[in-house]
Amino acid sequence: MTEQKENIIVDLSFQFALDVIRFTEDLERLRKFSMSNQLFRSSTSVGANIREAQHAESKADFIHKMKLAAKELEESVYWLQLCASLPQYPDSTALLEQATSIGKVLSKIIGTSKRSLQSKEIQPQRTDTSGDNHQHISSSAHRHINPSSH
């Protein structure tokens, strides 16, 4: 694997996944298997979606994957809040704080990416300002004129 430059959201979500894995191992020792499974799946999915977004096919695809990560984070927060509310469960306060930090960064990234995408959509298309008054032939008309392009 090639060395990648530092990326805060990738790093935060990876550390979050590691910490949740350790937490879910504690849940399993307490025989809280259903909670462990739900939390494990949603929490590790956060980082997986963020990592996948790093290789998105477009800005819209990037935003979509980051939104998926945010949804999975919200689900993780739900499970962690349940754990925090039950006295027989391990303390999830630190994980909830991590999730809050990740959520803030994700929100910024999604918002900035949306604004960037919208500004590109709003920009007018460039026109030829060279002063030449050449008529443009549509590609379908061009095919009829130039048979070698078929």
C-alpha positions, 0 to 999 in steps of 0.5 A: 500500500502506498503511503498517503498524506495525512487526512484528518477525517480518515485518521479520526474515523480509523481511530474511532473504529479501533476504539469501538472494536475494543469496546465491542470486545468488552460488550461481548465479554459481558455477553451483550452480543446484539449490541456489540454486533450493531455497534461494530457494524455501524461504527466500522462502516463510518471509516469504510465510507470515508475511505471509499470517498477518498477515491470517489468518481466525482464530487457528487459521489464524494458527497454521497459517500460522506453522507453515508458515513454521517448516517452510519455515525448517527446510528453509532451514536444511537447505540452508544447512547443506549450503552451510556443509559444502561448501568450494566454496560461499559462507559461509552462517554469517550466514544461519544465524544469522538463521534461528536468530533467526527460529526463536526468534521464530516459536517464541514466537509459535506457543506464545503463540498456541496458549496463547491459543487454548486458553484461549479454548476452555477458558473456560466459556460465559456463562450468563444471570444476570439471574434471569429464568427465560425458556425458550429456544426453539431456532432450529428451533422458533422458525422453526415459531412465527414463519413470517416468519423463513423 
